[in-house]
Amino acid sequence: MATIKDVAALAGISYTTVSHVLNKTRPVSEQVRLKVEAAIAELDYVPSAVARSLKARSTATIGLLVPNSVNPYFAELARGIEDACERNGYCVILCNSDDNPQKQRSYLRVLLEKRIDGLVVASVGEDSDLLQSLACVRTPMVIVDRELEGVEADLVRIDHEHGAYLATCHLLELGHRDIAYIGGPAETGVSQLRLAGFRRALAEAKVEVPSANVLHCDFTSPGGHAAAAQLLEGRRPTAIFAGNDMIGFGVLRAAAERNISVPGELSVIGFDDIELSRYVYPPLTTVGQSIRELGENAAALLLSRIATPRREGAEQRIVAPRIVLRESTGPRPDLFNDYR
């Protein structure tokens, strides 16, 4: 691999002058600049990012820590963050922890060792050691999706509780009273907020929630499928609120396997509005947010923090949710004919 000294020798100038051309630290003549560029092209020279970052005290890189890159939610979120960072001259290093606490801590250490300029953390698990490590981070940081106890950092998230409230109100407005909730892991803050919104809407409508109508699983389609299979084997509800769209896809599959018509016999609503929710059958009604916009908001907030690192106080941006109506929800079965 060619070095800066090789470039200097081929161009017939000092390597200090080559450095000035590369880093634009001192004016050089047009003739010298052209010689350097010709030598770089001939040798296919790649400047050392490490050396340049030491001089500039910036690596122009952002670390992004996500729990599961297979989940379309985090893929869309990463795309929004990447797009915004690229427009501003930053490269994003994506680290997928597979919901493994040890892997999360290892990746955090690697990112910090690379002297990243900023860090975006998306929905880490309930790992006290990682939270303690994040609390000690001095690199500009933005948390996406949910607050992390003990970590003072800028935050971008959707209003989980209100979104769940809107989803449940939608089902109530359609006449449903026997409504079940299949949420993510019970210990996660996101699940707790969404369950709280679900319960608030039912309490306002004076509708009781049987304990059998509240189930928890992983935030995955297999998890939603298994939970829905358990729910639909007994006295099935007329509507199910799925804690995210991936769970909702599993519910749709379980209903199809039992020849349960959606929405004729069972209404299903999800949460997140990932792109795939438009293309399953039937298309999934969901609580929407622009996931890419959420990512772009997170990136913008982080870049602002990098530009003014001494700004006091953590900033919060709470994104308002909305209902995205599609074909998986309809009137309560015994009211269906009245709506046709």
Helices and strands as residue ranges (DSSP letters): H 4-11, H 15-23, H 30-43, H 49-56, E 61-66, H 72-87, E 91-96, H 101-113, E 118-122, H 128-135, E 141-144, E 154-158, H 160-173, E 179-183, H 189-204, G 211-213, E 214-216, H 221-233, E 239-242, H 245-257, E 267-272, G 275-278, E 285-288, H 291-307, E 316-319, E 322-324, G 333-335, H 336-339
